[in-house]
Amino acid sequence: MHSAIFGPPGTLDDKLWLEEFDEASERLRPRLMEREVARKKRLHAKVETLRTQYRSLDDEWQSHCARLDRIAELRENRRPAVQSGGVSTPVTAQPVDDNTGGLLASMGMGRANRRSNPAGFAGFGDAVRSEAEFLEILASLETADMQDPNVRAARTTATAPDQLINPDADELMFSDYDDDNGFVRDPVAFYLSEFDPDVWSEEEKAIFDRRYTLFPKQFGKI
């Protein structure tokens, strides 16, 4: 791979393509750096212009959506209310005895604790009495985070690279680097050199039919 990129290895007698103090390269270096710095400045200015343009378009779109929501809300408020034919009977509160009232109060308090305090939901109080209890609370919080779809999405979301932007033109840019590292030209021959999973023998078909009859659609057991 090294020889394919840099060419065949040279010998000690070969002349180096770039000497330690090359006058031509030293003269070219300042001009090259100046051009690169100017290109970076133009690119930064164009990126800021595109960001400003996107913010203005997004603000216009949000205002348009809010205006549509207000129109729909006014239209809904102007719609006449539907009158029911039957006469509704007033609902009166039923008397609650002492035992039932205490049960409902305890149930409500339990729900409030579960909503407000994750540690209380796991069966712990506000104060930690031991290190084992503290570690158990941390484990329960980690389990709750793993069950949260937003937290899982934040951990597994791929980071999209920046778009290639030409600072001097508006046409789309495409990378000239053709990354073929790890490319498999013939995956069937590479991965299935010994067997083909799509070709089943008669014995395998009979085993599959028998197992499928015993465990319908349970392919793990099949």
C-alpha positions as a Markdown table, in Angstrom:
| # | Residue | x | y | z |
|---|---|---|---|---|
| 1 | Met | 0.0 | 0.0 | 0.0 |
| 2 | His | 2.8 | 2.4 | 0.8 |
| 3 | Ser | 4.5 | 1.8 | -2.5 |
| 4 | Ala | 1.2 | 2.1 | -4.4 |
| 5 | Ile | 0.8 | 5.6 | -2.9 |
| 6 | Phe | 4.3 | 7.0 | -2.8 |
| 7 | Gly | 5.8 | 4.8 | -5.6 |
| 8 | Pro | 8.5 | 2.2 | -5.3 |
| 9 | Pro | 11.0 | 2.7 | -2.5 |
| 10 | Gly | 14.1 | 4.6 | -3.7 |
| 11 | Thr | 17.7 | 4.0 | -2.9 |
| 12 | Leu | 20.2 | 6.2 | -1.1 |
| 13 | Asp | 21.8 | 7.2 | -4.4 |
| 14 | Asp | 18.6 | 8.7 | -5.8 |
| 15 | Lys | 18.2 | 12.4 | -5.7 |
| 16 | Leu | 15.4 | 13.6 | -3.4 |
| 17 | Trp | 12.5 | 15.4 | -5.1 |
| 18 | Leu | 12.7 | 18.2 | -2.5 |
| 19 | Glu | 16.0 | 19.2 | -1.0 |
| 20 | Glu | 16.2 | 20.6 | 2.5 |
| 21 | Phe | 16.7 | 24.2 | 1.4 |
| 22 | Asp | 14.9 | 24.4 | -2.0 |
| 23 | Glu | 15.0 | 28.0 | -3.2 |
| 24 | Ala | 12.0 | 27.5 | -5.5 |
| 25 | Ser | 9.8 | 26.1 | -2.8 |
| 26 | Glu | 10.9 | 28.8 | -0.4 |
| 27 | Arg | 9.9 | 31.5 | -2.9 |
| 28 | Leu | 6.5 | 29.7 | -3.5 |
| 29 | Arg | 5.6 | 29.2 | 0.1 |
| 30 | Pro | 4.6 | 32.8 | 1.0 |
| 31 | Arg | 2.5 | 33.2 | -2.1 |
| 32 | Leu | 0.8 | 29.8 | -1.5 |
| 33 | Met | 0.1 | 30.7 | 2.1 |
| 34 | Glu | -1.3 | 34.1 | 1.1 |
| 35 | Arg | -3.7 | 32.5 | -1.5 |
| 36 | Glu | -4.8 | 29.9 | 1.1 |
| 37 | Val | -5.5 | 32.5 | 3.8 |
| 38 | Ala | -7.5 | 34.6 | 1.3 |
| 39 | Arg | -9.5 | 31.6 | 0.2 |
| 40 | Lys | -10.3 | 30.8 | 3.9 |
| 41 | Lys | -11.5 | 34.3 | 4.4 |
| 42 | Arg | -13.8 | 34.2 | 1.4 |
| 43 | Leu | -15.1 | 30.8 | 2.5 |
| 44 | His | -15.8 | 32.1 | 6.0 |
| 45 | Ala | -17.6 | 35.1 | 4.6 |
| 46 | Lys | -19.8 | 33.0 | 2.3 |
| 47 | Val | -20.7 | 30.6 | 5.2 |
| 48 | Glu | -21.8 | 33.5 | 7.3 |
| 49 | Thr | -23.9 | 34.9 | 4.4 |
| 50 | Leu | -25.5 | 31.5 | 3.9 |
| 51 | Arg | -26.3 | 31.2 | 7.6 |
| 52 | Thr | -27.9 | 34.7 | 7.7 |
| 53 | Gln | -29.9 | 33.8 | 4.6 |
| 54 | Tyr | -31.1 | 30.6 | 6.2 |
| 55 | Arg | -32.1 | 32.4 | 9.4 |
| 56 | Ser | -34.1 | 34.9 | 7.5 |
| 57 | Leu | -35.9 | 32.2 | 5.5 |
| 58 | Asp | -36.6 | 30.2 | 8.7 |
| 59 | Asp | -38.0 | 33.2 | 10.4 |
| 60 | Glu | -40.3 | 33.9 | 7.5 |
| 61 | Trp | -41.4 | 30.2 | 7.5 |
| 62 | Gln | -42.1 | 30.2 | 11.2 |
| 63 | Ser | -44.1 | 33.5 | 10.9 |
| 64 | His | -46.1 | 31.9 | 8.1 |
| 65 | Cys | -46.9 | 28.8 | 10.1 |
| 66 | Ala | -47.9 | 30.9 | 13.1 |
| 67 | Arg | -50.2 | 32.9 | 10.9 |
| 68 | Leu | -51.8 | 29.8 | 9.6 |
| 69 | Asp | -52.3 | 28.5 | 13.1 |
| 70 | Arg | -54.0 | 31.8 | 14.1 |
| 71 | Ile | -56.3 | 31.6 | 11.1 |
| 72 | Ala | -57.3 | 28.0 | 12.0 |
| 73 | Glu | -57.9 | 28.9 | 15.6 |
| 74 | Leu | -60.1 | 31.9 | 14.6 |
| 75 | Arg | -62.0 | 29.7 | 12.2 |
| 76 | Glu | -62.5 | 27.1 | 15.0 |
| 77 | Asn | -63.7 | 29.7 | 17.4 |
| 78 | Arg | -66.3 | 31.1 | 15.0 |
| 79 | Arg | -67.8 | 27.7 | 14.4 |
| 80 | Pro | -71.1 | 27.3 | 16.3 |
| 81 | Ala | -71.2 | 25.0 | 19.1 |
| 82 | Val | -73.0 | 21.7 | 18.7 |
| 83 | Gln | -76.1 | 21.5 | 20.9 |
| 84 | Ser | -77.0 | 18.1 | 22.2 |
| 85 | Gly | -80.6 | 16.9 | 22.2 |
| 86 | Gly | -80.7 | 15.3 | 25.6 |
| 87 | Val | -80.7 | 17.1 | 28.9 |
| 88 | Ser | -77.6 | 16.6 | 30.9 |
| 89 | Thr | -78.0 | 15.8 | 34.6 |
| 90 | Pro | -75.7 | 17.6 | 37.0 |
| 91 | Val | -73.0 | 15.4 | 38.5 |
| 92 | Thr | -72.8 | 15.5 | 42.3 |
| 93 | Ala | -69.8 | 14.5 | 44.3 |
| 94 | Gln | -70.2 | 11.2 | 46.2 |
| 95 | Pro | -69.4 | 11.2 | 49.9 |
| 96 | Val | -66.2 | 9.4 | 50.6 |
| 97 | Asp | -65.7 | 7.5 | 53.8 |
| 98 | Asp | -62.5 | 7.7 | 55.9 |
| 99 | Asn | -60.9 | 4.5 | 54.7 |
| 100 | Thr | -61.5 | 5.2 | 51.0 |
| 101 | Gly | -60.3 | 8.8 | 51.4 |
| 102 | Gly | -57.1 | 7.7 | 52.9 |
| 103 | Leu | -56.5 | 5.2 | 50.1 |
| 104 | Leu | -57.1 | 7.8 | 47.4 |
| 105 | Ala | -54.8 | 10.3 | 49.1 |
| 106 | Ser | -52.0 | 7.8 | 49.4 |
| 107 | Met | -52.4 | 6.8 | 45.7 |
| 108 | Gly | -52.3 | 10.5 | 44.7 |
| 109 | Met | -49.3 | 11.2 | 46.8 |
| 110 | Gly | -47.5 | 8.1 | 45.3 |
| 111 | Arg | -48.2 | 9.3 | 41.8 |
| 112 | Ala | -46.9 | 12.8 | 42.6 |
| 113 | Asn | -43.7 | 11.4 | 44.1 |
| 114 | Arg | -43.2 | 9.2 | 41.0 |
| 115 | Arg | -43.5 | 12.2 | 38.7 |
| 116 | Ser | -41.4 | 14.6 | 40.7 |
| 117 | Asn | -38.6 | 12.4 | 42.1 |
| 118 | Pro | -37.0 | 9.6 | 40.1 |
| 119 | Ala | -35.3 | 8.3 | 43.1 |
| 120 | Gly | -38.6 | 8.1 | 45.0 |
| 121 | Phe | -40.0 | 6.1 | 42.1 |
| 122 | Ala | -37.2 | 3.5 | 42.6 |
| 123 | Gly | -38.1 | 3.1 | 46.2 |
| 124 | Phe | -35.5 | 5.5 | 47.8 |
| 125 | Gly | -35.9 | 8.6 | 49.9 |
| 126 | Asp | -34.4 | 12.0 | 49.6 |
| 127 | Ala | -31.4 | 11.1 | 51.7 |
| 128 | Val | -28.9 | 8.3 | 50.9 |
| 129 | Arg | -28.0 | 6.2 | 53.8 |
| 130 | Ser | -25.2 | 4.0 | 52.4 |
| 131 | Glu | -22.9 | 3.8 | 49.4 |
| 132 | Ala | -24.7 | 0.7 | 48.1 |
| 133 | Glu | -28.0 | 2.6 | 48.0 |
| 134 | Phe | -26.2 | 5.5 | 46.2 |
| 135 | Leu | -24.8 | 3.1 | 43.6 |
| 136 | Glu | -28.3 | 1.5 | 43.2 |
| 137 | Ile | -29.8 | 5.0 | 42.6 |
| 138 | Leu | -27.2 | 5.7 | 40.0 |
| 139 | Ala | -27.9 | 2.4 | 38.2 |
| 140 | Ser | -31.6 | 3.2 | 38.2 |
| 141 | Leu | -31.0 | 6.6 | 36.7 |
| 142 | Glu | -28.8 | 5.1 | 34.0 |
| 143 | Thr | -31.5 | 2.6 | 33.2 |
| 144 | Ala | -34.0 | 5.5 | 32.9 |
| 145 | Asp | -31.7 | 7.3 | 30.6 |
| 146 | Met | -31.3 | 4.3 | 28.4 |
| 147 | Gln | -35.1 | 4.0 | 28.1 |
| 148 | Asp | -35.4 | 7.7 | 27.1 |
| 149 | Pro | -35.5 | 7.9 | 23.3 |
| 150 | Asn | -34.1 | 11.4 | 23.2 |
| 151 | Val | -31.0 | 10.4 | 25.2 |
| 152 | Arg | -30.5 | 7.3 | 23.1 |
| 153 | Ala | -30.8 | 9.3 | 19.9 |
| 154 | Ala | -28.3 | 11.9 | 21.2 |
| 155 | Arg | -25.8 | 9.1 | 21.8 |
| 156 | Thr | -26.3 | 7.3 | 18.5 |
| 157 | Thr | -26.9 | 10.2 | 16.1 |
| 158 | Ala | -24.2 | 10.5 | 13.4 |
| 159 | Thr | -22.4 | 13.8 | 12.9 |
| 160 | Ala | -22.9 | 15.0 | 9.4 |
| 161 | Pro | -19.8 | 16.7 | 7.9 |
| 162 | Asp | -20.0 | 20.2 | 6.5 |
| 163 | Gln | -21.1 | 20.7 | 3.0 |
| 164 | Leu | -18.4 | 21.4 | 0.4 |
| 165 | Ile | -18.7 | 25.0 | -0.5 |
| 166 | Asn | -17.0 | 26.9 | -3.3 |
| 167 | Pro | -16.2 | 30.4 | -2.0 |
| 168 | Asp | -16.1 | 31.8 | -5.5 |
| 169 | Ala | -19.1 | 30.2 | -7.2 |
| 170 | Asp | -22.6 | 28.8 | -6.4 |
| 171 | Glu | -22.5 | 25.5 | -8.1 |
| 172 | Leu | -22.4 | 22.3 | -6.2 |
| 173 | Met | -19.0 | 20.8 | -5.3 |
| 174 | Phe | -18.1 | 17.2 | -5.2 |
| 175 | Ser | -15.1 | 15.7 | -3.5 |
| 176 | Asp | -12.4 | 14.4 | -5.9 |
| 177 | Tyr | -11.2 | 11.9 | -3.3 |
| 178 | Asp | -12.5 | 8.5 | -4.2 |
| 179 | Asp | -12.4 | 6.5 | -1.0 |
| 180 | Asp | -12.3 | 2.8 | -2.0 |
| 181 | Asn | -10.8 | 1.6 | 1.3 |
| 182 | Gly | -12.5 | -1.6 | 2.3 |
| 183 | Phe | -14.4 | -1.7 | -1.0 |
| 184 | Val | -15.4 | -5.3 | -2.0 |
| 185 | Arg | -16.0 | -5.6 | -5.7 |
| 186 | Asp | -17.6 | -9.0 | -5.6 |
| 187 | Pro | -19.3 | -9.5 | -2.1 |
| 188 | Val | -20.8 | -12.8 | -3.0 |
| 189 | Ala | -17.5 | -14.4 | -3.9 |
| 190 | Phe | -15.8 | -12.7 | -0.9 |
| 191 | Tyr | -18.2 | -13.5 | 1.9 |
| 192 | Leu | -19.8 | -16.7 | 0.5 |
| 193 | Ser | -16.9 | -18.5 | -0.9 |
| 194 | Glu | -17.7 | -21.8 | 0.9 |
| 195 | Phe | -21.5 | -21.9 | 0.9 |
| 196 | Asp | -24.5 | -20.1 | -0.4 |
| 197 | Pro | -27.3 | -19.4 | 2.2 |
| 198 | Asp | -29.9 | -19.1 | -0.5 |
| 199 | Val | -29.4 | -22.7 | -1.7 |
| 200 | Trp | -31.1 | -25.2 | 0.7 |
| 201 | Ser | -30.8 | -29.0 | 0.6 |
| 202 | Glu | -33.8 | -31.2 | 0.9 |
| 203 | Glu | -32.8 | -32.2 | 4.4 |
| 204 | Glu | -32.5 | -28.5 | 5.5 |
| 205 | Lys | -36.0 | -27.8 | 4.0 |
| 206 | Ala | -37.5 | -30.7 | 5.9 |
| 207 | Ile | -35.9 | -29.6 | 9.2 |
| 208 | Phe | -37.1 | -26.0 | 8.6 |
| 209 | Asp | -40.7 | -27.2 | 7.9 |
| 210 | Arg | -40.7 | -29.4 | 11.0 |
| 211 | Arg | -39.3 | -26.7 | 13.3 |
| 212 | Tyr | -41.6 | -24.0 | 11.8 |
| 213 | Thr | -44.6 | -26.3 | 12.6 |
| 214 | Leu | -43.5 | -26.6 | 16.2 |
| 215 | Phe | -42.6 | -22.9 | 16.6 |
| 216 | Pro | -44.5 | -20.8 | 14.2 |
| 217 | Lys | -42.7 | -17.6 | 13.3 |
| 218 | Gln | -40.2 | -18.0 | 16.2 |
| 219 | Phe | -37.1 | -17.9 | 14.1 |
| 220 | Gly | -34.8 | -17.8 | 17.1 |
| 221 | Lys | -35.9 | -21.2 | 18.2 |
| 222 | Ile | -36.1 | -22.5 | 14.6 |
